[in-house]
């Protein structure tokens, strides 16, 4: 049976993969199957992407709809930040997990198969990637872990976790040691996932081609090189496949603003919860969410946003909150859920080159990210495009697959190759990775959106599922 090592480069744009910047990844892609049309989900945020990856379902199926969100039944006076385990578990409301679909580990365990997670990302993301670790007795370690048997084991063997820096080089190396010195040689899981926090951190704080970003990207690529070397030294190397992915891309943030402040200046009572005196809860993001105390305010807010040149089309959990034709249903993108915002605001980005010579820039709302920093979460082409490479084991060599794919298709591919049935998942096995007859070219289309915008999409001939590609102003 093939074993799998999944390596996630958080935030990596596919157009930044090159022999110069990422020699190990570029060589792996040349030797394996690279998916030319791989995409993220919407919103293209990490703690939406991670459960989409691990459950094989889009946000409307698993229920994690934003990095930062509001839920009046859980915390009526504040926003919930899913990078924090406490807030993730608050959303679970006493259950093991807030996810409404089983994770990969939960699917594997009844077959006696083991899943292991090593994460250099946030503790909340690690919880969402492997929510049943304690119950299943399987391996989950995150760089922020301080308590528990696994944290003690890693600390005793490898020393304390280094502090976070920008770029996050020492933590990347530490996480790689956990994988290469403990997990792979000793536990020998059928599937191991290593989540690398770079280049995402350096993109955010330094910009997409800053010295910090280049160092973070090279460090992540060096880790991949070490994993490849470890694999090649194993007697069963031919049966160990490596899948490299990114959860979203990045677009340069240009035109930083606070939607909450913009609404307050326009006379609305907006805040970070629905406490006394606040009518609209606003979650800052590349696609901010709005929750209303009284839905009758929604048309007034929509009218204000329609006058702003930085605002794009509105998406809604229930489009009837606005007059007919003024909002697009989140369900169209697979993102409608009872936790979703009443309205989601998109920003009007540009396809023009940024200051780094990379295509794309967009306004954004993120208090901690500086002007010119990398951003993600919206529907810009650069945010949605992702890296997906499969090499070794059953995967074809030297192939560029044309079929559309997104994060929800990766785990169904692994599940299928482990001999299990993925038909109850929204994603489907990417058979183009091993069968050249199963590689249909995408059917490209356009969805008309309100206020003079279009959404470029892809579909596959056999099931017609939409894969969003880019939000653009109508020509």
N, C-alpha and C positions, 0 to 999 in steps of 0.2 A: 504494500500500500504506500502511496506517495505521502510524504510528510511535507508540511508547508511552513515556511517562514514568511510572515507578512511584515513589511517595513513601511511605515508611514512617515513621509516627509511633510510635516504640517505646513500647509500654505504654499507649496511649490507650484509655480506656474510651469506648464509644459514648455513654453518658449524660452525658459531659462535653463533647460537641460542641454548641455553641450559637452564635447570632449574636453574643452578648456575648463569650464566651471564645475562639471560633475563627471569626471572621467569614468568612474566605476559604474554609475547609472547609465551613462551613454553606451558603454560597452555591453552592459547587461541587456539594454534595450535592443542593441544590434544583434545580440545572440538569441533573443527570445521573441515574444509577441508583444508588440506595442499597440495599444488602442489609440488610434488617432482622434477619436471622437468621444473621449471620456469626459464626463461632467460631474459636478457636484449636485446637491439637492438645494432646495430653497426653503428657508434662508441659508445661504452658503456660509454657515458658522460652524465652529468646531463641535460644540456640544449638541448640534442638530445633526452634523455629519457623522459623528461617532456612533450614535445609536442607529442611524440609517445604515451604516456599514455593517454593524454587528448583528442587526436583526434582519437585514435584507428587505427593509420596508422604508417607505418615505415617511416624513414627519406625521402626516395624517394618520398613519397606521400605528406608529410607536408612541406618539404623544409628546415628544420633546420638540417644541416648536421654536425655540429661540435660546440664545445664550443667556439673555436677560429677559425675564417675563414677569407679568403680574397675574396673580391668582387670588381673588378676594376670599376664596374659601380657605386658603392656606395662610396668607399674610396680607390682610386688607390695607395695611398702612405703608407697605414698602414693596420694592421690587425683589424678585428672587434671582440670585446669581448662580447659575448652574456650575460654575467653576468650584463652588464650595460644596463639599459632601453634605453638610448640614442642610443646605437648601435643596439639593437633589432629594434627600430623604424626606424633607418636608413635603415635597411634591408627591412622594410615594404614599403619604398619609397612612402610615402604619404597615404598608406592604413591603416586600423585599426590595422593590424597585418601582420607579414611576413608569417604566417601560411597559407597554401593553402588548408586546410581542416577545417571544422567547429569544434569548441571545444565542450566539453560536455555541458557547460552552454548554448551555442547557440542552441544545440539540445533540451535542456529541456525547454527553455523559451517559445516557441510557445505553449507548453502544459500547461503553467502556473506553471511550476515546478522551484524551486529555487536551485541554486548551490552557495556554499560559499567556499572561499579559505582563509586559515590562513597559512602563510608561515614564517618559520624561516630560509629559504634559501636566495638566492640572489634576488635582485629586478628584474633582467632580467628573472630569472626562473619563478617568480610569474607572470610577464607579459605574459609569454608564456603559463602558466597554465590557465589563466583566461583573455584572451586578450580583451574580450567584456564587462568587468565588468562595465565600465562607461556607455556604451550605454544601457545595460540591467538593470542598477540600482541595481546590485547585489553586494555582499560583497566580496572585495578583500583587504586583509591586509598583509603586509610584514614587517619584523623587520627593514628594511631599510627605510620604508616610513616615511617622515616627513611632507609632504604637503597633502592637501585634507581633505575632510570631514571625511573619515573613519579614517585616522591617528589622526585627532583631537578628534574624538569620543573615540578611544582607549586610547589616552593620558589623556583625561579628566577623564575617568573611572578608568584606571589602572595605570596611571603614565607614565613617559617616558620609552622608550625602553632601557634596559640595554646595555652597550657596549659589543662588541664581545670579547670573550676570547677563549682560548683553554684549556679544552673543553668548548663548548658554553652553559654552564649549565643555566645561568640566562636567556638567550634569549629563550631557550627551555621552561623554566617554564613560561615566559611571554607569549609566543605564546599559550601555553596550557591554560592559563587563558583567553586569547581572545576567544578561542574556547568554553571553558566550562562555562564562565561567561557571554558572550555576544552572540556568534553565535548560539550555540545549544539551550539555553533556550529561547532566544528572537526572533531569526529569524526562528528557526525550519526548516531549509532547508531540502529538500528531499535528497540532497547529500551535505556533507561537506568533504573537504579535508584538512588535517593538514599535512604540510610538515616539517619534523624535520631535521635539519642540521647535527645532529649527528646520527651515529658515524663517518660520512664522514670527518668532519673537524679534529677530533682527530686522525683518521686513517692517514690522509695526513701528519700531522705535528709531530705526536708522534710515529707512527708505530702501527701495528695491535693489539698488546697485551700490549701496553704501559699502564702505570697507567692512562694517560689522556684518552686513548681509552676505557679502562674499565669503567672509570667514565662517559664518554659521552654515552656509550652504556647503562649503568645502568640508567642514567637520562632519556634517551629516553624511556626505558622500564617502568620507573616510570610514565611517562606521559601516556603511554598506560594503565597502571593500573588505573590511575585516570579516563580515558575515560570509561573503563569498569565499574568502580564503578558508574559513572554518568549514564551510560546506565541502569544498574541494578536497579537504584533508580527510573526509569521512569515508569509510569503506562502502557505505551505501549512498554516496554522493549523487548517483544517477536517480535516486528515488526521493531526493529532497528538492522541492521546487521553491523558488523565491518569487514573491509577488510584491512589487513596489507600487505604492499609491500615494497620492496626496488627497487631502479631504476637501480642498478648495484652492482657488488661486488667490491672487492679490491684485488690486488696482491702486494706483497712487491716489491718495486722498488730497483733493484740492478743493478748498472752499469749506473748511470746517465750520460747523454751526451747531447750536443746541436747539433742537426742535421744541423742547419744553420752553425755552426762553422766547423763541419766535412766537409760540402760541400765547404766552403770557403778554408779550408786547402787543399782540393783536386783541387783547382783552379777554382771553380765555383763562380759566383757572386750572392750570396744568401743574402736575407734580409727579413725584415718584411713587405715589400710592393714592388711594382714594380716602385719605383722611379728611377730617372736617375742613371745609373750605376749598377742597380740590374736586374738580369735576372730570378731569381727564388724567389718567395715569399714562406716563410716557416712558417707554423703555428705549434708551439711546442705542443706536446700532447703525449699520450701513443701510438697513431697512427698518426704521423704528416702528414699534408697535404702539397703538393707542387703544386704551380701554376706557369706555365712557360710563359715568354714573347714570346718565340719562341719554339714551340713544338719539333723542331728538336734537342733540348738539352736533351729531355727525354731519348733517348737510351744511351747517355753518362752517365747520372746520374744513370740509371739502371745498367750499366756495373760497375760503381764504387761501388754501393750498393751490387752487387753480390759478391764482394770480401770481404765484412765485415761480420765477424762472428756474430755480434749483429743484423744484418738486417734479417728480415723475407721476405715473399713474398710481391709483390707489387699489389695493387688494383688500378683500374683506372675507371674514369668516362667513358672514351672511350678507350677500350683496344688497339685500332689501333694506339695509340700514341707510342706503342712499337712493335717490331717484334712479329709475331704470337707466342702465348704460353708463353710470358714473363709477362703478367699481367692478373689478374682475374677481371672481371667486378664487380664494386660496386653493380650493379643491382642484382647480385646473392644473395646479402645479404639484398636486399630491400633498399639500401642506395644510389643509383645513382640518381642524380638530377643536374640541370644546375648549382647550387651553389657548387656542390662537387668539390674537388680538382682534378687537372689533374691526379696526382698520390697520393696515400695514402701509406705510408711506415708502415709496421708492424715490431715489434721487436720480436726476437727469444727468447722466455721465456723458463722456465724450470718447470717441474712438481715436482722437488725435494722440500723438506721442506725448509722453510725459517728459520731465526734465532728465530722465535717464535714457531717453531714446526708446522706451518701451511703449507699445500702444496702450492708451487708456488712462483716463483719470476721472474722478467722480467726487462730488460733495459727500460729506459724511458727518455723522453725529457719534463721536466717541470721546468722552472727556479726557481719557488718558493717552490718546494717540496724538502726536504732534502733527501740525500742518505738514503735508508732504510725506507723511508716513504711509506705509502700506495698509490697505483696508480690505475687508471682505464681508460678505453677508448679503449683498444685493444681487442684482441680475445683470451686472456688467459682464461682457464676454470674458474679461480677464479674471473675474471672480469665479465664474462657473467652470472654466476649463481646468481639468485636472490631469495628473500623471497616472497612467496605469500600464504597468509592464509585468508580464508573466514569463518566467524563464525556468527551464529545467523540468524534470519529471515528464509529464505528458505533453508539455506545451511545445508548439511549433517553433522552429528556429528561423530567425531572420525575417520576421513577418510584420507588416503593418496592417493590423485589422481595421476594417472600415465600419463595422457595425456600431451603432450607437450603444453607449454603456454609461451607467452612472454608479455611484457608490453602492446602491442596493443590489447590484448584479454580482458583486465580488464574492460575498459569502455563499449565495446560491451556487456559484461555480465551485467553491471549495466543498460545500455539502454534497454536491453531485459527485465529485471526484472521490469523496470518502465513502461513496456507496449509499448515501441517504437520499431521500426524496425531498426536493425543495419546492414542490408545487404549491404549498400553502404560503409561500413568500411572494411579495410583490415583484421582486427582481427575478431574473432568470439566469440559468447558467450561460456563460459566454462561450458557447461551443466553438466559436471562431478561433479560440486559443489552441484547439487541437484538431479542428476539422475545417479545411479550406472551403468545403461546400456549405458551411454554416456561417457565411460572412456577407450578409446582404448590405449593400451600400445604403446609407440613410436616405430617407425621403425627406427633403427639406421643405419647410413650410413657414407660414407667417400667421400669427394670431393678432388680430386688430385689438388694440387696447384703447381705453379712453384718453382724451386730451392730446391726441396727435402722436401717439406712440405705437410701436409694434413690438412684438416679441418673436424673434426668430426661434424656430423649434426644429427638432428632428423627430422622425418616427421610424419604426421598423415595419416592414411589410406585413409581418405575421400577426402583430397584436396592436399596432397603432398607438402605443404608449408615447406620450409626449416627453421629449428631452429638451428642456429650455436651453437655448444657446446664447442669446444676447437681447437685451432691451435697447431699442433704438428709437430715435425720433423718426416719425414717418417722413420719407423723402418729399 
